[in-house]
Amino acid sequence: MDILLQMRAYGAVEELYTYGKHVRGANGATISIGQLATTKHRNVVPEFDKYVQYYNTESFADDIIRGVIDSSNNNWTDAQRRIVVIRTIQVLVTLFTGLQNAYEAVSDCRAQTQSSKPSDSWDKAAAILIGSLEGTE
């Protein structure tokens, strides 16, 4: 996405954000950053309510990203757009998705009986949080 932002290909950025690429869920469907930014399950994270109260909407990360990549919005320089989109994904989307999975894993552990299947929420949380640290070197 960063390279698309550098190229100022905001239509492609929006498409990638909305529809995703190369990431498949358990059911085989594509998962996008946009879906992670708007899932209703984020409310399991106790801090989520504070962000909702501050931004006055549950879709705060999605609203920020879509508002910045909107080509009709001339309030941003290209460099500012790039920074805001990348940082919003890193700080608001990735953090809440990782925490959501961690809280779900704890909940699954507490509810688990000997006959229930193991939870993959810990794996998802680790993949999201550790994978978000991936760099270019």
Summary of the structure (lengths in Angstrom):
residues: 137
radius of gyration: 16.4
end to end distance: 17.3
largest distance: 57.2
contacts: 344
relative contact order: 0.12
helix: 65%
strand: 1%
